[in-house]
């Protein structure tokens, strides 16, 4: 199968040697997104809810560039530097996803790139 590199200016550019996403067949692997503002490549200003929404918006932009949406997410991984934000992630996630919800993992981590408090990556399935 061929690999297609997915890239959009509507999401932050990669800050290392990786792609925003890679599509193989009908599966799209989205790289981790932190709450960077695409135009400035700086962390979004605001509380944790604003940061979580920025991450979902970034993931949505990459999903759309691949020809899908967040509704196509089969697996979502969430990384938090403070698991006290777990309930807030659930609350905000309900604004971005509808049933059937994707499989998901939420992990507490010591640190994230650029000092971010949240990062998420995902796997989309575009086939029927």
C-alpha positions, 0 to 999 in steps of 0.5 A: 500500500502507498503512504500519503502524507497529510499536511494542512496550514489549518493545524500547527506544522510539525515541530520535529521530523514527523508528518501531521498525519500519514494515510495508508489505505483508508486508515489515517494516523494523526500525530500528536497535537498540543494546543499550538495556534497554527498561525503563531506556533505558540501555545494558546492563551487561556485556561485548560478548557481553551487548551483542550479545545485548541487540541481538538480543533487542531486534530479536526483540521488534520482529519479534514485535510485527510478527507475525514472528520473527528467522527471517523476517529477509531482510537484517541489517545489523550496525554495529560500532565495533570489527571485532575483535568480528566473530567474536563476532557470528557466534558469538552470531548462531548462537544466534538464527538457523537455516538458511537464514540471512539476507543480511547486511552487517557494517560498521565505524563510527566511532561509534554513538548513546549510545556503543554498540559495536554496532547492528543493523537488519533487513528481515523478509519475512512472506509465503510 
